[in-house]
């Protein structure tokens, strides 16, 4: 990659630590964040051919020790900046809590590493474009972990079934009863475990004393994650964006609260979201953690019928509109998304879940969060991607 005057003025070294990969080259990766999701992804990457993981980073020594059971030759770190100094790493996988995504992704791009980062790409709406800028200036491949972008049944539905819908009018999404948001810290964690760097975990967040629940269930606290909206709705609205081809809402409204789980959480346990898009369709999201409702889904309604999006996509025509159609069922989408990232590392093509796509999906979710927090309709300019005050 050429070092340009523009990159120098911006303080970037434009990929100075990267190497050009051939089609048959072995890819060497570092993992930043090896908790439950990080170890899951570690297994998926190691299952691919010609992949080596030689560096692991986490603020909790127990987690890096557990991850070394899968990557036994990997070196371990507690500070991602030390990992990024390694010139032998071609890319990194970021699976930290959401509040670390922006700074680590930008640091990784500036270090010349390709990036696979879990969704949501950002914790705050203003973090998105700086990540896109760093990735583009450094000419990095950046895949956001929105695996529906690599799901064969959704790709097929976009090409074959969506045209049968006619004019799209509404998208209804729901994801209820998700137990990942109800995790309870073990009683033994009342005292901070040894080998856990609490200050490093907090990072850019405001200081507070050790709180095991905030560490163990970070998604329930808006300083570290965005609750159900960014964790779950981001997946669903991104699938709608992919199918419909429009990804910037112009209005957002939301209502909800902590109605049942009075455990100190700051993210709502019940939420309803309404987004409006410029070409004339609405998207809604319903999320409730209490066990009275369960399941997830996407329903896209048009003038000529309805698409139900799940493990397969089913088109149900309006009365007199012909016969129903469906796609084949998919398997595990994550290996396909991982393979797409690795293929793009070698080819330098744009991945299915490119950084700009990840920014736009997170942006839609953040607008909903802002509407919930400010208890008003948010008006957004799709042309400038700025709030209308």
C-alpha positions as CSV (number, residue, x, y, z in Angstrom):
1,X,0.0,0.0,0.0
2,X,1.3,3.4,-1.0
3,X,2.1,5.9,1.8
4,X,0.5,9.1,0.7
5,X,0.9,12.7,1.8
6,X,-2.7,12.8,2.8
7,X,-2.2,9.8,5.1
8,X,0.8,11.4,6.6
9,X,-1.1,14.6,7.3
10,X,-3.8,12.5,9.0
11,X,-1.3,10.7,11.2
12,X,-1.8,7.4,9.5
13,X,0.9,5.0,8.4
14,X,-1.4,3.5,5.7
15,X,-0.9,-0.2,6.2
16,X,2.8,-0.1,6.9
17,X,2.5,-3.2,9.0
18,X,0.5,-5.2,6.5
19,X,1.6,-7.7,3.9
20,X,0.1,-8.7,0.6
21,X,-1.7,-12.1,0.9
22,X,-1.8,-14.6,-2.0
23,X,-4.7,-16.9,-2.6
24,X,-2.9,-19.8,-0.8
25,X,-1.3,-17.9,2.0
26,X,-1.9,-18.8,5.6
27,X,-3.6,-16.0,7.5
28,X,-2.3,-15.1,11.0
29,X,-4.8,-13.4,13.3
30,X,-5.0,-11.9,16.8
31,X,-8.2,-12.0,18.9
32,X,-9.1,-9.0,21.1
33,X,-11.8,-10.0,23.6
34,X,-12.0,-13.8,24.2
35,X,-15.1,-14.0,26.5
36,X,-18.0,-16.1,25.5
37,X,-18.5,-14.7,22.0
38,X,-14.8,-14.3,21.4
39,X,-14.2,-18.0,22.1
40,X,-17.1,-19.0,19.9
41,X,-15.6,-17.0,17.0
42,X,-12.2,-18.4,17.8
43,X,-13.5,-21.9,17.2
44,X,-15.2,-20.8,13.9
45,X,-12.0,-19.2,12.6
46,X,-9.8,-22.1,13.6
47,X,-12.1,-24.5,11.7
48,X,-11.3,-22.7,8.5
49,X,-8.3,-23.8,6.4
50,X,-5.0,-21.9,6.5
51,X,-5.8,-19.8,9.5
52,X,-3.5,-19.4,12.5
53,X,-4.3,-17.5,15.7
54,X,-1.0,-16.4,17.4
55,X,-2.2,-13.7,19.7
56,X,-5.0,-13.4,22.3
57,X,-6.0,-10.3,24.3
58,X,-8.4,-9.9,27.2
59,X,-8.7,-7.9,30.4
60,X,-9.3,-11.1,32.3
61,X,-6.4,-13.6,32.5
62,X,-8.8,-16.5,33.1
63,X,-10.3,-15.9,29.7
64,X,-7.0,-15.8,27.8
65,X,-6.0,-19.0,29.6
66,X,-9.3,-20.7,28.5
67,X,-8.8,-19.4,24.9
68,X,-5.3,-20.9,24.8
69,X,-6.9,-24.3,25.1
70,X,-8.0,-23.7,21.5
71,X,-5.0,-21.8,20.3
72,X,-2.2,-23.3,22.4
73,X,0.7,-21.5,20.7
74,X,-0.8,-18.0,21.0
75,X,0.8,-15.3,23.1
76,X,-1.4,-13.5,25.5
77,X,-1.9,-9.8,26.2
78,X,-4.0,-7.6,28.4
79,X,-3.6,-4.4,26.3
80,X,-4.7,-4.5,22.7
81,X,-2.1,-1.9,21.7
82,X,0.7,-4.3,22.5
83,X,-0.9,-7.0,20.3
84,X,-1.2,-4.5,17.4
85,X,2.5,-3.9,17.5
86,X,3.1,-7.4,16.1
87,X,4.0,-7.1,12.5
88,X,3.3,-10.8,11.8
89,X,-0.5,-10.4,12.3
90,X,-2.6,-9.9,9.1
91,X,-5.8,-9.1,10.9
92,X,-7.7,-9.0,14.2
93,X,-11.0,-10.2,15.5
94,X,-12.6,-7.8,17.9
95,X,-15.2,-9.3,20.3
96,X,-15.0,-6.9,23.2
97,X,-18.0,-5.2,24.9
98,X,-19.4,-2.5,22.6
99,X,-17.8,0.5,24.3
100,X,-14.4,-0.6,23.1
101,X,-15.3,-1.3,19.5
102,X,-14.6,2.2,18.1
103,X,-11.1,2.8,19.6
104,X,-9.8,-0.7,19.0
105,X,-11.1,-0.8,15.4
106,X,-9.5,2.6,14.6
107,X,-6.2,1.5,16.3
108,X,-6.3,-1.7,14.3
109,X,-6.9,0.0,11.0
110,X,-4.1,2.5,11.7
111,X,-1.8,-0.5,12.5
112,X,-2.5,-2.0,9.1
113,X,-4.6,-4.9,10.2
114,X,-7.7,-6.2,8.6
115,X,-10.7,-6.3,11.0
116,X,-13.6,-8.6,11.9
117,X,-15.6,-6.8,14.5
118,X,-18.7,-7.9,16.3
119,X,-21.9,-6.0,15.9
120,X,-22.9,-3.4,16.8
121,X,-20.0,-1.6,15.2
122,X,-20.4,1.3,17.6
123,X,-21.7,2.3,21.0
124,X,-22.5,5.9,20.0
125,X,-23.8,7.2,16.7
126,X,-20.9,9.7,16.3
127,X,-18.3,6.9,16.4
128,X,-19.4,5.4,13.1
129,X,-17.9,7.6,10.5
130,X,-14.4,7.9,12.1
131,X,-14.2,4.1,11.9
132,X,-15.2,4.1,8.3
133,X,-12.6,6.9,7.6
134,X,-9.8,5.0,9.3
135,X,-10.7,1.8,7.4
136,X,-10.9,3.5,4.0
137,X,-7.7,5.7,4.5
138,X,-5.7,2.6,5.5
139,X,-7.4,0.4,2.7
140,X,-8.3,-2.3,5.2
141,X,-10.9,-5.0,4.9
142,X,-13.4,-4.7,7.7
143,X,-16.2,-7.2,8.2
144,X,-18.9,-6.4,10.8
145,X,-20.4,-9.5,12.4
146,X,-23.8,-9.3,10.9
147,X,-23.9,-12.8,9.5
148,X,-27.3,-12.5,7.8
149,X,-25.4,-10.6,5.1
150,X,-23.8,-14.0,4.2
151,X,-27.0,-16.0,4.6
152,X,-27.8,-17.8,1.3
153,X,-31.6,-17.7,1.8
154,X,-31.6,-13.9,2.3
155,X,-29.3,-13.4,-0.7
156,X,-31.6,-15.6,-2.8
157,X,-34.7,-13.9,-1.5
158,X,-33.3,-10.4,-2.4
159,X,-32.8,-11.6,-6.0
160,X,-35.9,-13.8,-6.6
161,X,-38.7,-13.0,-4.1
162,X,-38.4,-9.4,-3.2
163,X,-39.5,-8.2,-6.7
164,X,-42.8,-10.0,-6.1
165,X,-43.6,-7.8,-3.1
166,X,-44.5,-4.7,-5.1
167,X,-44.1,-1.5,-3.2
168,X,-42.7,-2.2,0.3
169,X,-44.8,-0.5,3.0
170,X,-43.7,-1.9,6.4
171,X,-41.2,-4.1,8.1
172,X,-42.2,-5.7,11.4
173,X,-39.4,-7.2,13.5
174,X,-39.4,-8.8,17.0
175,X,-36.9,-10.6,19.3
176,X,-38.3,-11.5,22.7
177,X,-37.1,-13.6,25.6
178,X,-33.4,-13.3,24.9
179,X,-31.7,-14.8,27.9
180,X,-28.3,-13.3,27.1
181,X,-29.6,-10.1,28.6
182,X,-30.6,-11.8,31.9
183,X,-27.2,-13.2,33.0
184,X,-26.4,-13.0,36.7
185,X,-22.9,-12.7,38.0
186,X,-21.9,-15.6,40.3
187,X,-21.9,-14.9,44.0
188,X,-18.2,-15.6,44.1
189,X,-17.6,-12.5,42.0
190,X,-18.7,-10.1,44.8
191,X,-15.0,-9.8,45.3
192,X,-13.2,-8.8,42.1
193,X,-11.4,-11.9,40.7
194,X,-7.7,-11.9,40.6
195,X,-6.2,-11.3,37.1
196,X,-9.1,-9.0,36.1
197,X,-8.2,-5.5,35.1
198,X,-11.3,-3.5,36.0
199,X,-9.9,-0.2,35.0
200,X,-8.9,-1.6,31.6
201,X,-12.4,-3.0,31.1
202,X,-14.0,0.4,31.9
203,X,-11.6,2.1,29.4
204,X,-13.5,5.1,28.0
205,X,-16.4,4.7,30.3
206,X,-16.9,6.8,33.5
207,X,-15.1,5.3,36.5
208,X,-17.2,3.3,39.0
209,X,-16.1,0.8,41.7
210,X,-16.0,-2.9,40.9
211,X,-19.5,-4.1,40.0
212,X,-19.7,-7.7,39.0
213,X,-23.1,-7.4,37.3
214,X,-21.9,-4.6,35.0
215,X,-18.9,-6.8,34.0
216,X,-20.8,-10.0,33.6
217,X,-23.9,-8.6,31.9
218,X,-22.5,-5.5,30.1
219,X,-25.4,-5.5,27.5
220,X,-27.8,-4.4,30.2
221,X,-25.9,-1.2,30.9
222,X,-25.9,1.7,28.5
223,X,-22.4,2.7,29.3
224,X,-21.1,-0.5,27.8
225,X,-23.8,-1.7,25.3
226,X,-27.2,-0.6,23.9
227,X,-29.4,-3.3,25.3
228,X,-31.8,-5.2,23.0
229,X,-31.9,-2.4,20.5
230,X,-28.3,-2.5,19.4
231,X,-27.6,-6.1,20.3
232,X,-30.7,-7.6,18.6
233,X,-32.5,-5.1,16.5
234,X,-29.3,-4.3,14.6
235,X,-29.3,-7.8,13.2
236,X,-32.9,-7.5,12.1
237,X,-32.9,-4.0,10.7
238,X,-29.8,-4.9,8.7
239,X,-31.5,-7.8,7.1
240,X,-34.3,-5.4,6.1
241,X,-31.8,-2.9,4.8
242,X,-30.1,-5.6,2.7
243,X,-33.4,-6.9,1.2
244,X,-35.0,-3.5,0.5
245,X,-31.8,-1.6,-0.4
246,X,-32.4,1.5,1.8
247,X,-30.5,1.9,5.0
248,X,-30.8,5.4,6.5
249,X,-34.1,6.2,8.4
250,X,-35.3,9.8,8.6
251,X,-37.4,9.5,11.8
252,X,-37.2,7.4,14.9
253,X,-39.5,7.0,17.9
254,X,-39.4,4.6,20.8
255,X,-41.1,3.8,24.0
256,X,-40.3,1.3,26.8
257,X,-38.5,1.0,30.1
258,X,-37.2,-1.2,32.9
259,X,-40.7,-2.6,33.7
260,X,-39.8,-6.0,35.3
261,X,-36.1,-6.6,36.0
262,X,-35.3,-4.2,38.8
263,X,-31.6,-5.3,39.0
264,X,-29.8,-2.0,38.4
265,X,-29.9,-2.3,34.6
266,X,-30.1,1.0,32.6
267,X,-31.1,-0.6,29.2
268,X,-34.9,-1.2,28.9
269,X,-36.2,-4.7,29.4
270,X,-39.3,-3.9,27.2
271,X,-39.0,-1.7,24.1
272,X,-41.0,-0.7,21.0
273,X,-39.3,1.1,18.2
274,X,-40.6,2.8,15.0
275,X,-38.4,4.0,12.2
276,X,-39.5,5.9,9.1
277,X,-37.6,5.7,5.8
278,X,-37.5,8.3,3.0
279,X,-38.9,6.1,0.2
280,X,-42.1,5.5,2.2
281,X,-41.9,2.5,4.5
282,X,-41.9,2.0,8.3
283,X,-39.9,-0.5,10.4
284,X,-40.9,-1.6,13.9
285,X,-39.2,-3.6,16.5
286,X,-40.7,-5.3,19.6
287,X,-38.4,-6.5,22.3
288,X,-39.4,-8.0,25.7
289,X,-37.1,-9.9,28.0
290,X,-39.8,-11.4,30.3
291,X,-40.7,-15.0,29.5
292,X,-44.3,-14.2,28.5
293,X,-43.2,-13.9,24.9
294,X,-40.4,-15.5,23.0
295,X,-38.9,-15.9,19.5
296,X,-37.6,-13.6,16.8
297,X,-38.6,-12.8,13.3
298,X,-38.8,-10.4,10.4
299,X,-41.9,-9.7,8.3
300,X,-41.8,-7.5,5.2
301,X,-45.2,-6.3,3.8
302,X,-45.7,-5.0,0.3
303,X,-48.6,-4.2,-1.9
304,X,-48.4,-7.6,-3.6
305,X,-47.7,-9.9,-0.6
306,X,-45.6,-10.7,2.4
307,X,-42.1,-12.0,3.1
308,X,-41.4,-14.0,6.3
309,X,-37.7,-14.0,6.9
310,X,-36.2,-16.7,9.1
311,X,-34.1,-19.9,8.5
312,X,-35.9,-19.9,5.2
313,X,-37.7,-17.0,3.5
314,X,-41.3,-17.5,2.6
315,X,-43.3,-15.3,0.2
316,X,-47.0,-15.3,0.6
317,X,-48.8,-13.4,-2.2
318,X,-51.8,-11.2,-1.8
319,X,-55.1,-12.9,-2.7
320,X,-55.1,-13.7,-6.4
321,X,-51.4,-13.0,-6.7
322,X,-50.2,-16.5,-7.6
323,X,-48.6,-19.3,-5.6
324,X,-46.4,-19.0,-2.4
325,X,-42.7,-19.4,-2.8
326,X,-39.8,-20.1,-0.4
327,X,-36.1,-20.4,-0.4
328,X,-34.2,-23.4,1.0
329,X,-33.3,-23.5,4.7
330,X,-29.9,-22.3,5.7
331,X,-27.4,-23.8,8.1
332,X,-25.0,-21.9,10.4
333,X,-24.4,-18.5,8.9
334,X,-21.3,-17.6,10.9
335,X,-18.8,-19.9,9.1
336,X,-20.0,-18.4,5.8
337,X,-19.5,-14.9,7.1
338,X,-16.0,-15.8,8.5
339,X,-15.1,-17.4,5.2
340,X,-16.2,-14.3,3.3
341,X,-13.9,-12.2,5.5
342,X,-10.9,-14.5,4.9
343,X,-11.6,-14.6,1.1
344,X,-11.7,-10.8,1.1
345,X,-8.5,-10.5,3.1
346,X,-6.8,-12.4,0.2
347,X,-8.7,-10.8,-2.7
348,X,-9.0,-7.2,-1.2
349,X,-12.6,-7.2,-2.3
350,X,-15.3,-5.5,-0.2
351,X,-16.8,-8.0,2.3
352,X,-20.5,-8.8,2.7
353,X,-20.8,-6.9,6.0
354,X,-18.5,-4.0,5.1
355,X,-17.8,-1.3,7.7
356,X,-20.1,1.2,6.1
357,X,-23.0,-1.3,6.1
358,X,-22.2,-2.0,9.8
359,X,-22.2,1.7,10.5
360,X,-25.6,2.2,8.9
361,X,-27.2,-0.7,10.8
362,X,-25.8,0.6,14.1
363,X,-26.9,4.1,13.2
364,X,-30.5,3.0,12.8
365,X,-30.4,1.4,16.2
366,X,-28.7,4.4,17.8
367,X,-31.5,6.7,16.5
368,X,-34.0,4.4,18.2
369,X,-32.0,4.6,21.4
370,X,-31.8,8.4,21.3
371,X,-35.6,8.5,20.8
372,X,-36.0,6.3,23.8
373,X,-33.6,8.3,26.0
374,X,-34.9,11.7,25.0
375,X,-38.6,10.6,24.9
376,X,-39.2,12.3,21.6
377,X,-39.2,11.7,17.9
378,X,-35.8,12.0,16.4
379,X,-35.5,13.6,13.0
380,X,-32.5,12.6,10.9
381,X,-31.3,13.9,7.5
382,X,-30.4,10.9,5.3
383,X,-28.4,13.2,2.9
384,X,-26.0,14.5,5.5
385,X,-26.5,11.8,8.2
386,X,-27.0,14.5,10.8
387,X,-29.7,15.1,13.4
388,X,-32.3,17.7,12.6
389,X,-32.7,19.8,15.7
